[in-house]
Amino acid sequence: METGVAIAYAASGASRLAKSEKVRGRIEELQADFARRGANHAEITRAAILRGLIAIAENKDEPAGARIRAYELCGKEHGMFGDRSEVRTIKSLADIPDDVLEQAIAEGERLEALQLAKEKKPN
């Protein structure tokens, strides 16, 4: 059997199997399991990295620069130091943090009050 024919035969068989309710259910189950394991693995990796950074930061034998950088990276992970150049894509109002919305509303109200006061001032 030629390679192209074998691939076409396999694809046809896979398509036929994918129509089976039992096979589709098992595929979805495996995909969910894979996604769950991937998320757990990411968290384990993140935790391991943070433990390593903390170990560096607290080790008096490490150079001061390495300790400071480790503390900085731990702080960034906890949202303490945001990159000033960070750009966020806002697709809806739900994407905007509440404190940013409140600041924008307050600034808009302040500007509106200034404009009204300017309009009421006699020339």
Buried (B, 14 or more C-beta within 10 A) or exposed (E): EEEEEEEEEEEEEEEEEEEEEEEEEEEEEEEEEEEEEEEEEEEEEEEEEBEEBBEBBEEEEBEEEEBEBBBBBBEEEEEEEEEEEEEEEEEEEEEEEEEEEEEEEEEEEEEEEEEEEEEEEEE
